[in-house]
Amino acid sequence: MRSNGKIDFSRRVSPRELPEWMDGECSYEQFRDCLRSLEKVNRLFLGYRPTLSWLQRMPREKQDPIYMVDVGSGGGDLLRRIASWASRRKIQVRLTGVDLNPLAARAAAEFTPRELGITWVTGDAMAHRPDHPIHIIVSSLMAHHLEDEEIVALLRWMESTATKGWFINDLERAEWSSRMFGLLPWHPMVRHDGPVSFRRAFRHDDWRRLLAAAEIPREAVTIERWRPGRLCVGRWK
């Protein structure tokens, strides 16, 4: 929405109102190159730091191994970072990335050394039924692709499924972030989608409203701002 030619960042724009190119039809080569560019964005803007910092606070009772699912895993860069983080700390993990887009699993498998042992699944994470409990659920830069009602369903599923905790790493809605991102020389798809993503992103009030709709007690959850441009929601049980 624009007012006097100025984009309104006061409210979250629905993905239905403002689509991203990444959510549409594209070739595998375009999608793979876009994911590579997104990995560069995450490295440059410290995008893994919030999730790894949250994992550092994990209650350390013996749990061997820890089963973790990444919802909307894309090219798998977050799980590769988590695998490295866990290896340095001698924490045994079993990592699964789930993404609706079949191109994501193909790209993630291409990008990921087999010795990491990460499993890539195509489908709806909420329909994923492994033969063991899911201890931790994470997601990164996925929630802003969802409508509000879909986020509420995701929150309810995460709360009822994860036995140890869950963490959503996403963007904070802000005009300066959107403008800055659009000026940088990313892959064309990323350059278009980045400013759109910030308009579809969140502020504290959005997360408080969504958590209330999912009937998750506010006092049980942390909502943390991470610079640059991240707003993250987490819960340890």
C-alpha positions as CSV (number, residue, x, y, z in Angstrom):
1,M,0.0,0.0,0.0
2,R,1.2,3.5,-0.8
3,S,0.3,6.8,0.8
4,N,1.3,9.9,-1.2
5,G,3.8,7.8,-3.1
6,K,5.3,6.4,0.1
7,I,5.2,2.7,0.9
8,D,3.3,1.9,4.1
9,F,5.3,-0.3,6.4
10,S,2.9,0.0,9.3
11,R,1.2,-3.3,8.5
12,R,2.3,-6.7,7.2
13,V,1.5,-7.2,3.5
14,S,-0.1,-10.5,2.7
15,P,1.9,-12.8,0.4
16,R,-1.2,-13.0,-1.7
17,E,-1.1,-9.3,-2.2
18,L,2.6,-9.1,-3.0
19,P,4.1,-12.3,-4.4
20,E,7.8,-13.1,-4.6
21,W,9.4,-14.4,-7.8
22,M,10.9,-17.2,-5.8
23,D,7.4,-18.6,-5.1
24,G,6.5,-18.8,-8.7
25,E,7.6,-20.9,-11.7
26,C,11.3,-21.0,-12.5
27,S,14.0,-23.4,-13.8
28,Y,16.2,-25.4,-11.6
29,E,19.2,-23.4,-12.6
30,Q,17.5,-20.1,-11.7
31,F,16.3,-21.5,-8.4
32,R,19.7,-23.0,-7.5
33,D,21.5,-19.8,-8.3
34,C,19.0,-17.8,-6.2
35,L,19.6,-20.2,-3.2
36,R,23.4,-19.7,-3.6
37,S,22.8,-15.9,-3.6
38,L,20.7,-16.2,-0.4
39,E,23.4,-18.2,1.3
40,K,25.8,-15.2,0.6
41,V,23.2,-12.9,2.0
42,N,23.0,-15.0,5.2
43,R,26.7,-15.0,5.6
44,L,27.2,-11.3,4.9
45,F,24.3,-10.2,7.3
46,L,25.0,-12.8,10.0
47,G,21.7,-14.6,9.4
48,Y,22.7,-17.8,11.1
49,R,23.7,-16.1,14.3
50,P,20.3,-15.9,16.0
51,T,19.5,-19.6,15.5
52,L,23.0,-20.7,16.6
53,S,22.8,-18.4,19.7
54,W,19.4,-19.9,20.6
55,L,20.8,-23.4,20.2
56,Q,23.6,-22.5,22.5
57,R,21.0,-22.0,25.3
58,M,19.7,-25.5,24.8
59,P,19.0,-27.3,28.1
60,R,21.9,-29.8,28.3
61,E,20.3,-32.9,29.8
62,K,21.6,-35.9,28.0
63,Q,19.8,-36.4,24.7
64,D,21.7,-38.5,22.2
65,P,21.2,-37.9,19.4
66,I,19.1,-34.8,19.0
67,Y,16.6,-35.0,16.1
68,M,16.0,-31.6,14.5
69,V,13.8,-30.6,11.6
70,D,14.2,-27.4,9.5
71,V,10.9,-26.2,8.0
72,G,11.3,-24.6,4.6
73,S,15.0,-25.7,4.4
74,G,15.6,-24.3,0.9
75,G,19.2,-24.9,-0.1
76,G,20.1,-26.4,3.3
77,D,22.6,-23.7,4.4
78,L,21.1,-23.4,7.9
79,L,21.4,-27.1,8.5
80,R,24.9,-27.2,7.2
81,R,25.8,-24.5,9.7
82,I,24.0,-26.4,12.5
83,A,25.9,-29.6,11.6
84,S,29.2,-27.7,11.9
85,W,28.1,-26.1,15.2
86,A,27.1,-29.5,16.6
87,S,30.3,-31.2,15.4
88,R,32.5,-28.6,17.2
89,R,30.7,-29.2,20.4
90,K,30.6,-33.0,20.0
91,I,26.7,-32.9,20.0
92,Q,25.2,-35.8,18.1
93,V,22.4,-34.5,15.8
94,R,20.2,-36.0,13.2
95,L,19.1,-33.3,10.8
96,T,16.2,-33.3,8.3
97,G,15.3,-30.4,6.0
98,V,11.7,-30.3,4.7
99,D,10.6,-28.0,1.9
100,L,7.5,-28.0,-0.3
101,N,9.4,-27.1,-3.4
102,P,11.0,-30.3,-5.0
103,L,13.8,-28.1,-6.4
104,A,14.9,-27.3,-2.9
105,A,15.8,-30.9,-2.0
106,R,17.7,-31.3,-5.3
107,A,19.7,-28.2,-4.7
108,A,20.3,-29.0,-1.0
109,A,21.6,-32.4,-1.9
110,E,23.9,-30.9,-4.6
111,F,25.3,-28.3,-2.1
112,T,25.7,-30.6,0.9
113,P,28.6,-33.1,1.5
114,R,27.2,-36.5,2.0
115,E,29.2,-37.1,5.1
116,L,27.1,-34.6,7.0
117,G,24.3,-37.2,6.8
118,I,21.5,-34.6,6.4
119,T,18.2,-35.9,5.0
120,W,16.2,-33.8,2.6
121,V,12.4,-34.3,2.3
122,T,10.0,-32.8,-0.2
123,G,6.5,-32.1,1.3
124,D,4.5,-30.4,4.0
125,A,6.5,-30.4,7.2
126,M,3.3,-30.7,9.3
127,A,2.6,-34.0,7.5
128,H,6.1,-35.3,8.1
129,R,6.0,-38.4,10.3
130,P,9.4,-39.7,11.2
131,D,9.8,-42.9,13.2
132,H,11.3,-41.0,16.2
133,P,10.3,-37.9,18.2
134,I,11.2,-34.5,16.8
135,H,13.2,-32.7,19.6
136,I,13.8,-29.3,17.9
137,I,12.1,-27.5,15.0
138,V,13.7,-24.5,13.3
139,S,12.9,-22.3,10.4
140,S,14.7,-19.5,8.7
141,L,13.3,-16.9,6.3
142,M,10.2,-19.0,5.8
143,A,7.4,-17.5,7.9
144,H,7.1,-14.4,5.8
145,H,6.1,-16.6,2.8
146,L,3.0,-17.7,4.8
147,E,-0.4,-16.1,5.3
148,D,-1.3,-15.3,8.9
149,E,-3.6,-18.3,9.3
150,E,-0.8,-20.5,8.0
151,I,1.6,-19.1,10.5
152,V,-0.9,-19.8,13.3
153,A,-1.2,-23.4,12.2
154,L,2.6,-23.7,12.0
155,L,3.0,-22.3,15.5
156,R,0.5,-24.8,16.9
157,W,2.2,-27.7,15.1
158,M,5.6,-26.7,16.3
159,E,4.4,-26.3,19.9
160,S,2.7,-29.7,19.9
161,T,5.4,-31.6,18.0
162,A,8.8,-30.3,19.2
163,T,9.6,-32.0,22.6
164,K,12.5,-29.6,23.5
165,G,11.8,-26.4,21.6
166,W,11.3,-24.4,18.4
167,F,12.8,-21.3,16.8
168,I,11.6,-19.1,13.9
169,N,14.3,-16.9,12.4
170,D,12.8,-14.3,10.2
171,L,12.8,-10.6,9.1
172,E,11.8,-7.4,10.9
173,R,9.6,-5.2,8.8
174,A,11.4,-1.9,8.3
175,E,11.7,0.6,5.5
176,W,15.4,1.1,5.8
177,S,16.1,-2.6,5.5
178,S,14.0,-2.9,2.4
179,R,15.6,0.1,0.7
180,M,19.2,-1.1,1.6
181,F,18.6,-4.6,0.3
182,G,17.2,-3.4,-3.0
183,L,20.4,-1.5,-3.7
184,L,22.8,-4.4,-3.4
185,P,24.0,-6.5,-6.4
186,W,22.4,-9.8,-5.6
187,H,21.0,-12.4,-8.0
188,P,18.1,-10.7,-9.9
189,M,15.5,-12.9,-8.2
190,V,16.9,-12.1,-4.7
191,R,17.2,-8.4,-5.5
192,H,13.5,-8.3,-6.4
193,D,12.3,-10.5,-3.6
194,G,14.3,-9.0,-0.8
195,P,12.4,-5.7,-0.5
196,V,9.2,-7.6,-1.0
197,S,10.1,-9.9,1.9
198,F,10.6,-7.0,4.3
199,R,7.1,-5.7,3.5
200,R,5.7,-9.2,4.3
201,A,7.8,-9.5,7.4
202,F,7.0,-8.9,11.1
203,R,7.1,-6.5,14.1
204,H,6.7,-7.4,17.7
205,D,2.9,-6.7,17.7
206,D,2.5,-9.1,14.8
207,W,4.1,-12.0,16.7
208,R,2.2,-11.2,19.9
209,R,-1.0,-11.4,17.9
210,L,-0.1,-14.6,16.1
211,L,1.1,-16.3,19.3
212,A,-2.2,-15.4,21.0
213,A,-4.1,-16.8,18.1
214,A,-2.1,-20.0,18.4
215,E,-2.9,-20.1,22.1
216,I,0.8,-20.2,23.1
217,P,1.5,-18.3,26.4
218,R,3.4,-15.1,25.7
219,E,5.5,-15.6,28.8
220,A,6.8,-18.9,27.4
221,V,8.3,-17.4,24.3
222,T,11.1,-15.0,23.5
223,I,10.8,-12.4,20.8
224,E,14.2,-11.0,20.0
225,R,15.5,-8.4,17.6
226,W,18.9,-9.2,15.9
227,R,20.8,-6.7,13.8
228,P,20.7,-6.4,10.9
229,G,17.1,-6.9,10.1
230,R,16.0,-10.0,12.0
231,L,13.1,-10.6,14.4
232,C,13.2,-14.1,15.9
233,V,10.7,-16.1,18.0
234,G,11.7,-19.0,20.2
235,R,10.6,-21.4,22.9
236,W,12.5,-23.8,25.1
237,K,10.3,-26.3,27.0
